[in-house]
Amino acid sequence: MVSPEKMNWLALYTKSRHEKSIHLHLEKMRIESFLPLRHIKRRWSDRTVTVEEPLFKSYVFVRTDTNHRRDVLQSKGAVKFISVGGTPIAIEDTVIDSLRSFVNEAIAADPFPYLHPGDRVKVQKGVFKGIEGFIMRKDDKKCRLVIVVDAIQTSIALEVDSCLVERV
């Protein structure tokens, strides 16, 4: 067995909707993994149901060493480890501990877009739903979008809540 010092947390990218099955498969293989889940209400025509959904869609965190990475990647639905230059990026234990802490405390958490000025985005909800534009400025709560109207060669700028936009 490899010493725990050589084991790192890595982000495993998965096929869509395979996170839970991979997490369970890794548990059966006795490979430590972490799948942060959030509870959300889904409304159907006849009822409202609370369901568990991954906090980070298409990602499972896996604690492994170089000898067991291939075993993880052979799991059905596993795609790749998030890497730079072919080397998987290690995630600090403190980050995983923080995620575990607020998941265990049932603190409400929602995914939030990781956006930068210049990103092309689409408004997902609200009065401006469906409008696409570019982020000019972003602070903690608001995004300043520029909407380009090519046909008349002009642009307009507007502010929307950051949580309402999604990268295109």
Secondary structure by P-SEA (a helix, b strand, c coil): ccccccbbbbbbbbcccaaaaaaaaaaaaccbbbbbbbbbbbbcccbbbbbbbbccccbbbbbcccccaaaaaaccccccccccccbbbbbbaaaaaaaaaaaaacccccccccccccbbbbbcccccccbbbbbccccccccbbbbbcccccccccccccccccccc
